[in-house]
Amino acid sequence: MGHHAHSNDHHEHKSHKKEYFVIFIVLGLLTIIEIWAAELKALSKFQKGSALTFLAVGKAFIVAYYYMHLKEETKWMKFIAAVPIMAGVYAVVLCLEATFKPF
């Protein structure tokens, strides 16, 4: 007949509020570290650029993994998402090389 048991098909929704709040705090702390690193006089230009780049890549990974729900995706989808990140890191490395390469 046309009767379906909807109670068996229903998945319980899990709240992500606590997890999102923790991630928000982590991103805020990483931003504070970025500001601190940028203002440090003891670091060379290369060290500052490297530190800020790694922090930015780390923050981008956290946003993609948690807020864009990559942690719930298949390994193949995670790989597909990683390709542009790898390309971005490569571009940053090329820019750093061009900046500091003696001519």
Gaussian input, Z-matrix of N, CA and C with variables (Angstrom, degrees):
# hf/3-21g

backbone

0 1
 N
 C     1     B1
 C     2     B2     1     A1
 N     3     B3     2     A2     1     D1
 C     4     B4     3     A3     2     D2
 C     5     B5     4     A4     3     D3
 N     6     B6     5     A5     4     D4
 C     7     B7     6     A6     5     D5
 C     8     B8     7     A7     6     D6
 N     9     B9     8     A8     7     D7
 C    10    B10     9     A9     8     D8
 C    11    B11    10    A10     9     D9
 N    12    B12    11    A11    10    D10
 C    13    B13    12    A12    11    D11
 C    14    B14    13    A13    12    D12
 N    15    B15    14    A14    13    D13
 C    16    B16    15    A15    14    D14
 C    17    B17    16    A16    15    D15
 N    18    B18    17    A17    16    D16
 C    19    B19    18    A18    17    D17
 C    20    B20    19    A19    18    D18
 N    21    B21    20    A20    19    D19
 C    22    B22    21    A21    20    D20
 C    23    B23    22    A22    21    D21
 N    24    B24    23    A23    22    D22
 C    25    B25    24    A24    23    D23
 C    26    B26    25    A25    24    D24
 N    27    B27    26    A26    25    D25
 C    28    B28    27    A27    26    D26
 C    29    B29    28    A28    27    D27
 N    30    B30    29    A29    28    D28
 C    31    B31    30    A30    29    D29
 C    32    B32    31    A31    30    D30
 N    33    B33    32    A32    31    D31
 C    34    B34    33    A33    32    D32
 C    35    B35    34    A34    33    D33
 N    36    B36    35    A35    34    D34
 C    37    B37    36    A36    35    D35
 C    38    B38    37    A37    36    D36
 N    39    B39    38    A38    37    D37
 C    40    B40    39    A39    38    D38
 C    41    B41    40    A40    39    D39
 N    42    B42    41    A41    40    D40
 C    43    B43    42    A42    41    D41
 C    44    B44    43    A43    42    D42
 N    45    B45    44    A44    43    D43
 C    46    B46    45    A45    44    D44
 C    47    B47    46    A46    45    D45
 N    48    B48    47    A47    46    D46
 C    49    B49    48    A48    47    D47
 C    50    B50    49    A49    48    D48
 N    51    B51    50    A50    49    D49
 C    52    B52    51    A51    50    D50
 C    53    B53    52    A52    51    D51
 N    54    B54    53    A53    52    D52
 C    55    B55    54    A54    53    D53
 C    56    B56    55    A55    54    D54
 N    57    B57    56    A56    55    D55
 C    58    B58    57    A57    56    D56
 C    59    B59    58    A58    57    D57
 N    60    B60    59    A59    58    D58
 C    61    B61    60    A60    59    D59
 C    62    B62    61    A61    60    D60
 N    63    B63    62    A62    61    D61
 C    64    B64    63    A63    62    D62
 C    65    B65    64    A64    63    D63
 N    66    B66    65    A65    64    D64
 C    67    B67    66    A66    65    D65
 C    68    B68    67    A67    66    D66
 N    69    B69    68    A68    67    D67
 C    70    B70    69    A69    68    D68
 C    71    B71    70    A70    69    D69
 N    72    B72    71    A71    70    D70
 C    73    B73    72    A72    71    D71
 C    74    B74    73    A73    72    D72
 N    75    B75    74    A74    73    D73
 C    76    B76    75    A75    74    D74
 C    77    B77    76    A76    75    D75
 N    78    B78    77    A77    76    D76
 C    79    B79    78    A78    77    D77
 C    80    B80    79    A79    78    D78
 N    81    B81    80    A80    79    D79
 C    82    B82    81    A81    80    D80
 C    83    B83    82    A82    81    D81
 N    84    B84    83    A83    82    D82
 C    85    B85    84    A84    83    D83
 C    86    B86    85    A85    84    D84
 N    87    B87    86    A86    85    D85
 C    88    B88    87    A87    86    D86
 C    89    B89    88    A88    87    D87
 N    90    B90    89    A89    88    D88
 C    91    B91    90    A90    89    D89
 C    92    B92    91    A91    90    D90
 N    93    B93    92    A92    91    D91
 C    94    B94    93    A93    92    D92
 C    95    B95    94    A94    93    D93
 N    96    B96    95    A95    94    D94
 C    97    B97    96    A96    95    D95
 C    98    B98    97    A97    96    D96
 N    99    B99    98    A98    97    D97
 C   100   B100    99    A99    98    D98
 C   101   B101   100   A100    99    D99
 N   102   B102   101   A101   100   D100
 C   103   B103   102   A102   101   D101
 C   104   B104   103   A103   102   D102
 N   105   B105   104   A104   103   D103
 C   106   B106   105   A105   104   D104
 C   107   B107   106   A106   105   D105
 N   108   B108   107   A107   106   D106
 C   109   B109   108   A108   107   D107
 C   110   B110   109   A109   108   D108
 N   111   B111   110   A110   109   D109
 C   112   B112   111   A111   110   D110
 C   113   B113   112   A112   111   D111
 N   114   B114   113   A113   112   D112
 C   115   B115   114   A114   113   D113
 C   116   B116   115   A115   114   D114
 N   117   B117   116   A116   115   D115
 C   118   B118   117   A117   116   D116
 C   119   B119   118   A118   117   D117
 N   120   B120   119   A119   118   D118
 C   121   B121   120   A120   119   D119
 C   122   B122   121   A121   120   D120
 N   123   B123   122   A122   121   D121
 C   124   B124   123   A123   122   D122
 C   125   B125   124   A124   123   D123
 N   126   B126   125   A125   124   D124
 C   127   B127   126   A126   125   D125
 C   128   B128   127   A127   126   D126
 N   129   B129   128   A128   127   D127
 C   130   B130   129   A129   128   D128
 C   131   B131   130   A130   129   D129
 N   132   B132   131   A131   130   D130
 C   133   B133   132   A132   131   D131
 C   134   B134   133   A133   132   D132
 N   135   B135   134   A134   133   D133
 C   136   B136   135   A135   134   D134
 C   137   B137   136   A136   135   D135
 N   138   B138   137   A137   136   D136
 C   139   B139   138   A138   137   D137
 C   140   B140   139   A139   138   D138
 N   141   B141   140   A140   139   D139
 C   142   B142   141   A141   140   D140
 C   143   B143   142   A142   141   D141
 N   144   B144   143   A143   142   D142
 C   145   B145   144   A144   143   D143
 C   146   B146   145   A145   144   D144
 N   147   B147   146   A146   145   D145
 C   148   B148   147   A147   146   D146
 C   149   B149   148   A148   147   D147
 N   150   B150   149   A149   148   D148
 C   151   B151   150   A150   149   D149
 C   152   B152   151   A151   150   D150
 N   153   B153   152   A152   151   D151
 C   154   B154   153   A153   152   D152
 C   155   B155   154   A154   153   D153
 N   156   B156   155   A155   154   D154
 C   157   B157   156   A156   155   D155
 C   158   B158   157   A157   156   D156
 N   159   B159   158   A158   157   D157
 C   160   B160   159   A159   158   D158
 C   161   B161   160   A160   159   D159
 N   162   B162   161   A161   160   D160
 C   163   B163   162   A162   161   D161
 C   164   B164   163   A163   162   D162
 N   165   B165   164   A164   163   D163
 C   166   B166   165   A165   164   D164
 C   167   B167   166   A166   165   D165
 N   168   B168   167   A167   166   D166
 C   169   B169   168   A168   167   D167
 C   170   B170   169   A169   168   D168
 N   171   B171   170   A170   169   D169
 C   172   B172   171   A171   170   D170
 C   173   B173   172   A172   171   D171
 N   174   B174   173   A173   172   D172
 C   175   B175   174   A174   173   D173
 C   176   B176   175   A175   174   D174
 N   177   B177   176   A176   175   D175
 C   178   B178   177   A177   176   D176
 C   179   B179   178   A178   177   D177
 N   180   B180   179   A179   178   D178
 C   181   B181   180   A180   179   D179
 C   182   B182   181   A181   180   D180
 N   183   B183   182   A182   181   D181
 C   184   B184   183   A183   182   D182
 C   185   B185   184   A184   183   D183
 N   186   B186   185   A185   184   D184
 C   187   B187   186   A186   185   D185
 C   188   B188   187   A187   186   D186
 N   189   B189   188   A188   187   D187
 C   190   B190   189   A189   188   D188
 C   191   B191   190   A190   189   D189
 N   192   B192   191   A191   190   D190
 C   193   B193   192   A192   191   D191
 C   194   B194   193   A193   192   D192
 N   195   B195   194   A194   193   D193
 C   196   B196   195   A195   194   D194
 C   197   B197   196   A196   195   D195
 N   198   B198   197   A197   196   D196
 C   199   B199   198   A198   197   D197
 C   200   B200   199   A199   198   D198
 N   201   B201   200   A200   199   D199
 C   202   B202   201   A201   200   D200
 C   203   B203   202   A202   201   D201
 N   204   B204   203   A203   202   D202
 C   205   B205   204   A204   203   D203
 C   206   B206   205   A205   204   D204
 N   207   B207   206   A206   205   D205
 C   208   B208   207   A207   206   D206
 C   209   B209   208   A208   207   D207
 N   210   B210   209   A209   208   D208
 C   211   B211   210   A210   209   D209
 C   212   B212   211   A211   210   D210
 N   213   B213   212   A212   211   D211
 C   214   B214   213   A213   212   D212
 C   215   B215   214   A214   213   D213
 N   216   B216   215   A215   214   D214
 C   217   B217   216   A216   215   D215
 C   218   B218   217   A217   216   D216
 N   219   B219   218   A218   217   D217
 C   220   B220   219   A219   218   D218
 C   221   B221   220   A220   219   D219
 N   222   B222   221   A221   220   D220
 C   223   B223   222   A222   221   D221
 C   224   B224   223   A223   222   D222
 N   225   B225   224   A224   223   D223
 C   226   B226   225   A225   224   D224
 C   227   B227   226   A226   225   D225
 N   228   B228   227   A227   226   D226
 C   229   B229   228   A228   227   D227
 C   230   B230   229   A229   228   D228
 N   231   B231   230   A230   229   D229
 C   232   B232   231   A231   230   D230
 C   233   B233   232   A232   231   D231
 N   234   B234   233   A233   232   D232
 C   235   B235   234   A234   233   D233
 C   236   B236   235   A235   234   D234
 N   237   B237   236   A236   235   D235
 C   238   B238   237   A237   236   D236
 C   239   B239   238   A238   237   D237
 N   240   B240   239   A239   238   D238
 C   241   B241   240   A240   239   D239
 C   242   B242   241   A241   240   D240
 N   243   B243   242   A242   241   D241
 C   244   B244   243   A243   242   D242
 C   245   B245   244   A244   243   D243
 N   246   B246   245   A245   244   D244
 C   247   B247   246   A246   245   D245
 C   248   B248   247   A247   246   D246
 N   249   B249   248   A248   247   D247
 C   250   B250   249   A249   248   D248
 C   251   B251   250   A250   249   D249
 N   252   B252   251   A251   250   D250
 C   253   B253   252   A252   251   D251
 C   254   B254   253   A253   252   D252
 N   255   B255   254   A254   253   D253
 C   256   B256   255   A255   254   D254
 C   257   B257   256   A256   255   D255
 N   258   B258   257   A257   256   D256
 C   259   B259   258   A258   257   D257
 C   260   B260   259   A259   258   D258
 N   261   B261   260   A260   259   D259
 C   262   B262   261   A261   260   D260
 C   263   B263   262   A262   261   D261
 N   264   B264   263   A263   262   D262
 C   265   B265   264   A264   263   D263
 C   266   B266   265   A265   264   D264
 N   267   B267   266   A266   265   D265
 C   268   B268   267   A267   266   D266
 C   269   B269   268   A268   267   D267
 N   270   B270   269   A269   268   D268
 C   271   B271   270   A270   269   D269
 C   272   B272   271   A271   270   D270
 N   273   B273   272   A272   271   D271
 C   274   B274   273   A273   272   D272
 C   275   B275   274   A274   273   D273
 N   276   B276   275   A275   274   D274
 C   277   B277   276   A276   275   D275
 C   278   B278   277   A277   276   D276
 N   279   B279   278   A278   277   D277
 C   280   B280   279   A279   278   D278
 C   281   B281   280   A280   279   D279
 N   282   B282   281   A281   280   D280
 C   283   B283   282   A282   281   D281
 C   284   B284   283   A283   282   D282
 N   285   B285   284   A284   283   D283
 C   286   B286   285   A285   284   D284
 C   287   B287   286   A286   285   D285
 N   288   B288   287   A287   286   D286
 C   289   B289   288   A288   287   D287
 C   290   B290   289   A289   288   D288
 N   291   B291   290   A290   289   D289
 C   292   B292   291   A291   290   D290
 C   293   B293   292   A292   291   D291
 N   294   B294   293   A293   292   D292
 C   295   B295   294   A294   293   D293
 C   296   B296   295   A295   294   D294
 N   297   B297   296   A296   295   D295
 C   298   B298   297   A297   296   D296
 C   299   B299   298   A298   297   D297
 N   300   B300   299   A299   298   D298
 C   301   B301   300   A300   299   D299
 C   302   B302   301   A301   300   D300
 N   303   B303   302   A302   301   D301
 C   304   B304   303   A303   302   D302
 C   305   B305   304   A304   303   D303
 N   306   B306   305   A305   304   D304
 C   307   B307   306   A306   305   D305
 C   308   B308   307   A307   306   D306

   B1=1.4324
   B2=1.5229
   B3=1.2862
   B4=1.4517
   B5=1.5109
   B6=1.3212
   B7=1.4590
   B8=1.5272
   B9=1.3486
   B10=1.4617
   B11=1.5253
   B12=1.2960
   B13=1.4612
   B14=1.5302
   B15=1.3210
   B16=1.4626
   B17=1.5239
   B18=1.3293
   B19=1.4580
   B20=1.5235
   B21=1.3179
   B22=1.4555
   B23=1.5247
   B24=1.3192
   B25=1.4556
   B26=1.5197
   B27=1.3252
   B28=1.4564
   B29=1.5280
   B30=1.3484
   B31=1.4564
   B32=1.5188
   B33=1.3141
   B34=1.4509
   B35=1.5267
   B36=1.3188
   B37=1.4628
   B38=1.5262
   B39=1.3171
   B40=1.4581
   B41=1.5240
   B42=1.2990
   B43=1.4608
   B44=1.5266
   B45=1.3092
   B46=1.4571
   B47=1.5298
   B48=1.3287
   B49=1.4643
   B50=1.5263
   B51=1.3285
   B52=1.4638
   B53=1.5314
   B54=1.3286
   B55=1.4621
   B56=1.5281
   B57=1.3230
   B58=1.4592
   B59=1.5267
   B60=1.3210
   B61=1.4613
   B62=1.5300
   B63=1.3310
   B64=1.4680
   B65=1.5296
   B66=1.3276
   B67=1.4630
   B68=1.5273
   B69=1.3088
   B70=1.4667
   B71=1.5254
   B72=1.3218
   B73=1.4645
   B74=1.5356
   B75=1.3314
   B76=1.4666
   B77=1.5292
   B78=1.3272
   B79=1.4673
   B80=1.5256
   B81=1.3168
   B82=1.4619
   B83=1.5228
   B84=1.3334
   B85=1.4638
   B86=1.5276
   B87=1.3167
   B88=1.4646
   B89=1.5299
   B90=1.3159
   B91=1.4648
   B92=1.5297
   B93=1.3191
   B94=1.4651
   B95=1.5309
   B96=1.3332
   B97=1.4650
   B98=1.5309
   B99=1.3447
   B100=1.4702
   B101=1.5284
   B102=1.3120
   B103=1.4681
   B104=1.5219
   B105=1.3268
   B106=1.4599
   B107=1.5311
   B108=1.3513
   B109=1.4700
   B110=1.5321
   B111=1.3112
   B112=1.4688
   B113=1.5292
   B114=1.3130
   B115=1.4605
   B116=1.5225
   B117=1.3259
   B118=1.4670
   B119=1.5295
   B120=1.3042
   B121=1.4669
   B122=1.5320
   B123=1.3409
   B124=1.4648
   B125=1.5300
   B126=1.3233
   B127=1.4625
   B128=1.5241
   B129=1.3167
   B130=1.4664
   B131=1.5248
   B132=1.3118
   B133=1.4667
   B134=1.5300
   B135=1.3163
   B136=1.4638
   B137=1.5260
   B138=1.3357
   B139=1.4626
   B140=1.5226
   B141=1.3201
   B142=1.4673
   B143=1.5296
   B144=1.3357
   B145=1.4639
   B146=1.5166
   B147=1.3207
   B148=1.4629
   B149=1.5215
   B150=1.3306
   B151=1.4629
   B152=1.5291
   B153=1.3277
   B154=1.4639
   B155=1.5299
   B156=1.3247
   B157=1.4624
   B158=1.5223
   B159=1.3280
   B160=1.4618
   B161=1.5304
   B162=1.3159
   B163=1.4605
   B164=1.5273
   B165=1.3361
   B166=1.4698
   B167=1.5274
   B168=1.3250
   B169=1.4684
   B170=1.5331
   B171=1.3150
   B172=1.4630
   B173=1.5215
   B174=1.3348
   B175=1.4663
   B176=1.5291
   B177=1.3221
   B178=1.4709
   B179=1.5213
   B180=1.3350
   B181=1.4643
   B182=1.5244
   B183=1.3252
   B184=1.4729
   B185=1.5241
   B186=1.3292
   B187=1.4705
   B188=1.5242
   B189=1.3233
   B190=1.4652
   B191=1.5185
   B192=1.3098
   B193=1.4719
   B194=1.5204
   B195=1.3195
   B196=1.4703
   B197=1.5244
   B198=1.3337
   B199=1.4596
   B200=1.5218
   B201=1.3417
   B202=1.4600
   B203=1.5297
   B204=1.3282
   B205=1.4691
   B206=1.5259
   B207=1.3262
   B208=1.4597
   B209=1.5262
   B210=1.3186
   B211=1.4610
   B212=1.5272
   B213=1.3094
   B214=1.4589
   B215=1.5247
   B216=1.3319
   B217=1.4629
   B218=1.5235
   B219=1.3250
   B220=1.4544
   B221=1.5296
   B222=1.3211
   B223=1.4653
   B224=1.5223
   B225=1.3105
   B226=1.4613
   B227=1.5302
   B228=1.3201
   B229=1.4681
   B230=1.5292
   B231=1.3360
   B232=1.4632
   B233=1.5294
   B234=1.3309
   B235=1.4584
   B236=1.5260
   B237=1.3334
   B238=1.4657
   B239=1.5281
   B240=1.3135
   B241=1.4649
   B242=1.5255
   B243=1.3218
   B244=1.4605
   B245=1.5269
   B246=1.3143
   B247=1.4692
   B248=1.5309
   B249=1.3411
   B250=1.4706
   B251=1.5202
   B252=1.3287
   B253=1.4644
   B254=1.5249
   B255=1.3275
   B256=1.4667
   B257=1.5295
   B258=1.3160
   B259=1.4634
   B260=1.5298
   B261=1.3059
   B262=1.4646
   B263=1.5176
   B264=1.3250
   B265=1.4655
   B266=1.5203
   B267=1.3169
   B268=1.4618
   B269=1.5334
   B270=1.3199
   B271=1.4668
   B272=1.5230
   B273=1.3231
   B274=1.4696
   B275=1.5242
   B276=1.3301
   B277=1.4613
   B278=1.5260
   B279=1.3249
   B280=1.4604
   B281=1.5278
   B282=1.3266
   B283=1.4640
   B284=1.5250
   B285=1.3311
   B286=1.4628
   B287=1.5240
   B288=1.3304
   B289=1.4632
   B290=1.5298
   B291=1.3226
   B292=1.4671
   B293=1.5273
   B294=1.3154
   B295=1.4731
   B296=1.5217
   B297=1.3112
   B298=1.4561
   B299=1.5350
   B300=1.3069
   B301=1.4476
   B302=1.5273
   B303=1.3392
   B304=1.4701
   B305=1.5318
   B306=1.3189
   B307=1.4741
   B308=1.4904
   A1=109.82
   A2=117.28
   A3=121.33
   A4=114.36
   A5=118.43
   A6=121.60
   A7=110.51
   A8=116.49
   A9=121.76
   A10=108.66
   A11=115.88
   A12=121.20
   A13=108.07
   A14=115.95
   A15=120.77
   A16=112.22
   A17=118.22
   A18=119.63
   A19=111.86
   A20=118.86
   A21=121.36
   A22=111.54
   A23=118.45
   A24=122.64
   A25=112.68
   A26=118.26
   A27=121.81
   A28=109.90
   A29=115.78
   A30=121.12
   A31=108.17
   A32=115.90
   A33=120.09
   A34=110.10
   A35=116.54
   A36=122.05
   A37=109.25
   A38=116.28
   A39=122.06
   A40=108.67
   A41=116.82
   A42=121.05
   A43=109.75
   A44=115.40
   A45=121.60
   A46=111.27
   A47=117.69
   A48=120.90
   A49=112.15
   A50=118.00
   A51=120.71
   A52=110.44
   A53=116.31
   A54=120.91
   A55=110.69
   A56=117.38
   A57=121.12
   A58=111.45
   A59=116.83
   A60=120.21
   A61=110.30
   A62=116.76
   A63=120.66
   A64=109.93
   A65=117.28
   A66=121.39
   A67=109.77
   A68=117.33
   A69=121.55
   A70=110.82
   A71=116.90
   A72=121.70
   A73=110.33
   A74=117.00
   A75=121.23
   A76=110.17
   A77=117.29
   A78=120.47
   A79=111.03
   A80=116.86
   A81=120.72
   A82=111.76
   A83=116.53
   A84=120.66
   A85=111.22
   A86=117.26
   A87=120.16
   A88=111.25
   A89=117.08
   A90=121.13
   A91=110.50
   A92=117.27
   A93=120.96
   A94=109.90
   A95=116.90
   A96=120.88
   A97=110.13
   A98=116.82
   A99=120.32
   A100=111.24
   A101=116.42
   A102=120.76
   A103=109.72
   A104=116.98
   A105=121.94
   A106=110.63
   A107=116.76
   A108=120.95
   A109=111.06
   A110=116.59
   A111=120.31
   A112=111.45
   A113=117.31
   A114=121.40
   A115=113.48
   A116=118.43
   A117=120.93
   A118=110.61
   A119=115.77
   A120=121.12
   A121=111.27
   A122=116.81
   A123=121.42
   A124=112.88
   A125=117.19
   A126=120.35
   A127=111.02
   A128=115.24
   A129=119.66
   A130=109.12
   A131=115.28
   A132=120.37
   A133=110.34
   A134=116.82
   A135=121.13
   A136=111.19
   A137=117.06
   A138=120.71
   A139=111.33
   A140=116.35
   A141=119.84
   A142=110.60
   A143=115.25
   A144=119.27
   A145=112.26
   A146=116.16
   A147=120.50
   A148=111.29
   A149=116.21
   A150=120.29
   A151=111.02
   A152=116.34
   A153=119.98
   A154=111.67
   A155=116.65
   A156=120.25
   A157=110.71
   A158=116.61
   A159=119.65
   A160=111.59
   A161=117.14
   A162=120.02
   A163=111.11
   A164=117.30
   A165=121.03
   A166=111.11
   A167=116.83
   A168=120.31
   A169=109.69
   A170=116.30
   A171=120.05
   A172=112.20
   A173=115.95
   A174=119.57
   A175=111.18
   A176=116.69
   A177=119.83
   A178=110.53
   A179=116.62
   A180=120.05
   A181=111.16
   A182=116.67
   A183=120.50
   A184=110.45
   A185=116.70
   A186=120.24
   A187=110.57
   A188=116.78
   A189=120.14
   A190=111.25
   A191=117.01
   A192=121.04
   A193=112.02
   A194=117.33
   A195=119.69
   A196=113.16
   A197=118.22
   A198=119.87
   A199=112.92
   A200=117.14
   A201=120.04
   A202=110.79
   A203=115.65
   A204=124.03
   A205=114.27
   A206=118.10
   A207=119.68
   A208=111.93
   A209=117.16
   A210=118.96
   A211=111.88
   A212=117.48
   A213=121.89
   A214=112.64
   A215=116.82
   A216=120.44
   A217=111.41
   A218=114.81
   A219=120.77
   A220=109.47
   A221=116.56
   A222=120.39
   A223=111.01
   A224=117.77
   A225=121.77
   A226=111.01
   A227=117.16
   A228=120.73
   A229=111.19
   A230=116.66
   A231=119.84
   A232=109.94
   A233=116.70
   A234=120.36
   A235=111.04
   A236=115.54
   A237=120.14
   A238=110.32
   A239=117.41
   A240=120.78
   A241=111.13
   A242=117.69
   A243=121.22
   A244=112.41
   A245=117.60
   A246=120.83
   A247=111.88
   A248=120.06
   A249=118.19
   A250=112.66
   A251=117.17
   A252=119.93
   A253=109.59
   A254=116.21
   A255=119.87
   A256=110.48
   A257=116.79
   A258=120.40
   A259=110.17
   A260=117.25
   A261=121.12
   A262=112.21
   A263=116.09
   A264=119.96
   A265=109.82
   A266=116.87
   A267=121.35
   A268=110.46
   A269=117.06
   A270=120.56
   A271=110.85
   A272=116.87
   A273=120.55
   A274=110.13
   A275=116.82
   A276=120.44
   A277=110.20
   A278=117.58
   A279=120.62
   A280=111.69
   A281=116.16
   A282=119.88
   A283=110.83
   A284=116.84
   A285=120.05
   A286=111.16
   A287=115.74
   A288=119.30
   A289=110.84
   A290=116.48
   A291=119.87
   A292=111.34
   A293=116.07
   A294=120.57
   A295=111.48
   A296=116.77
   A297=120.23
   A298=114.85
   A299=117.95
   A300=121.32
   A301=109.58
   A302=116.45
   A303=117.63
   A304=110.21
   A305=115.55
   A306=119.84
   A307=110.72
   D1=-172.65
   D2=-175.99
   D3=-90.66
   D4=11.03
   D5=-176.27
   D6=-89.86
   D7=126.76
   D8=178.23
   D9=-115.66
   D10=145.05
   D11=176.84
   D12=-88.33
   D13=95.02
   D14=-176.49
   D15=-72.11
   D16=-24.60
   D17=-177.59
   D18=-66.14
   D19=-27.38
   D20=179.03
   D21=-79.26
   D22=-25.75
   D23=-177.63
   D24=-87.81
   D25=-10.32
   D26=-174.61
   D27=-83.02
   D28=128.89
   D29=175.66
   D30=-100.47
   D31=133.99
   D32=-179.31
   D33=-70.49
   D34=132.28
   D35=-179.27
   D36=-82.07
   D37=127.75
   D38=178.29
   D39=-98.54
   D40=129.59
   D41=178.46
   D42=-73.73
   D43=136.98
   D44=179.97
   D45=-108.69
   D46=12.41
   D47=-173.94
   D48=-58.76
   D49=-46.26
   D50=-178.86
   D51=-63.64
   D52=-45.57
   D53=179.34
   D54=-60.90
   D55=-45.06
   D56=-179.75
   D57=-64.79
   D58=-36.16
   D59=178.71
   D60=-66.41
   D61=-42.27
   D62=177.89
   D63=-62.04
   D64=-43.75
   D65=179.38
   D66=-63.83
   D67=-39.97
   D68=176.79
   D69=-58.87
   D70=-43.95
   D71=179.00
   D72=-64.75
   D73=-43.71
   D74=178.94
   D75=-61.01
   D76=-45.11
   D77=178.60
   D78=-63.01
   D79=-38.65
   D80=176.94
   D81=-63.16
   D82=-43.48
   D83=178.06
   D84=-64.23
   D85=-41.54
   D86=177.18
   D87=-63.00
   D88=-36.02
   D89=177.01
   D90=-66.07
   D91=-40.52
   D92=177.04
   D93=-62.88
   D94=-41.64
   D95=177.78
   D96=-63.03
   D97=-39.79
   D98=177.29
   D99=-59.77
   D100=-47.00
   D101=-179.46
   D102=-62.94
   D103=-43.21
   D104=179.02
   D105=-62.12
   D106=-46.28
   D107=-178.63
   D108=-63.52
   D109=-37.94
   D110=-179.12
   D111=-66.22
   D112=-28.38
   D113=-177.37
   D114=-92.60
   D115=-7.72
   D116=-178.24
   D117=-68.16
   D118=126.15
   D119=178.56
   D120=-80.46
   D121=-23.02
   D122=-176.13
   D123=-73.60
   D124=-18.51
   D125=-178.41
   D126=-89.25
   D127=142.10
   D128=174.28
   D129=-74.48
   D130=169.62
   D131=178.69
   D132=-59.70
   D133=-41.22
   D134=179.62
   D135=-65.43
   D136=-43.34
   D137=179.42
   D138=-63.56
   D139=-41.70
   D140=177.59
   D141=-63.01
   D142=-47.34
   D143=179.93
   D144=-60.76
   D145=-41.82
   D146=179.04
   D147=-65.20
   D148=-47.26
   D149=-179.31
   D150=-61.33
   D151=-46.37
   D152=-179.19
   D153=-65.73
   D154=-35.56
   D155=178.26
   D156=-66.15
   D157=-47.45
   D158=179.97
   D159=-63.70
   D160=-39.61
   D161=177.35
   D162=-64.07
   D163=-42.11
   D164=179.57
   D165=-64.87
   D166=-41.99
   D167=178.44
   D168=-64.89
   D169=-41.27
   D170=177.54
   D171=-61.16
   D172=-43.71
   D173=178.18
   D174=-64.86
   D175=-40.39
   D176=178.49
   D177=-62.70
   D178=-40.49
   D179=177.77
   D180=-62.25
   D181=-45.13
   D182=-179.52
   D183=-60.74
   D184=-45.19
   D185=179.57
   D186=-61.18
   D187=-47.30
   D188=-179.05
   D189=-64.66
   D190=-43.15
   D191=-174.67
   D192=-68.71
   D193=-41.89
   D194=-175.61
   D195=-97.71
   D196=-53.14
   D197=-174.48
   D198=-76.15
   D199=-27.49
   D200=178.11
   D201=-98.34
   D202=7.85
   D203=172.43
   D204=61.16
   D205=31.28
   D206=177.15
   D207=-67.35
   D208=-24.02
   D209=-179.90
   D210=-65.17
   D211=-19.77
   D212=-180.00
   D213=-97.02
   D214=0.23
   D215=-177.78
   D216=-87.69
   D217=169.35
   D218=177.38
   D219=-74.38
   D220=165.21
   D221=179.19
   D222=-60.01
   D223=-36.84
   D224=-179.43
   D225=-64.04
   D226=-43.18
   D227=178.74
   D228=-67.00
   D229=-36.00
   D230=176.30
   D231=-63.83
   D232=-40.06
   D233=178.40
   D234=-63.51
   D235=-44.21
   D236=179.50
   D237=-61.36
   D238=-38.28
   D239=178.75
   D240=-71.41
   D241=-28.10
   D242=-177.95
   D243=-75.15
   D244=-24.96
   D245=-176.85
   D246=-58.60
   D247=-50.28
   D248=178.40
   D249=-65.20
   D250=-30.49
   D251=177.52
   D252=-65.27
   D253=-44.22
   D254=177.91
   D255=-62.76
   D256=-39.02
   D257=178.17
   D258=-64.77
   D259=-39.06
   D260=177.68
   D261=-65.02
   D262=-42.52
   D263=177.61
   D264=-63.08
   D265=-41.99
   D266=178.02
   D267=-60.99
   D268=-42.48
   D269=179.04
   D270=-63.32
   D271=-40.11
   D272=178.58
   D273=-64.50
   D274=-42.95
   D275=178.32
   D276=-60.78
   D277=-42.90
   D278=178.14
   D279=-62.37
   D280=-41.16
   D281=178.72
   D282=-64.92
   D283=-42.41
   D284=178.02
   D285=-63.74
   D286=-41.48
   D287=178.21
   D288=-61.84
   D289=-44.41
   D290=-179.73
   D291=-65.16
   D292=-32.72
   D293=-179.60
   D294=-70.13
   D295=-40.46
   D296=-172.18
   D297=-105.88
   D298=1.01
   D299=-179.69
   D300=-76.87
   D301=125.99
   D302=178.53
   D303=-74.62
   D304=139.78
   D305=-179.36
   D306=-102.06

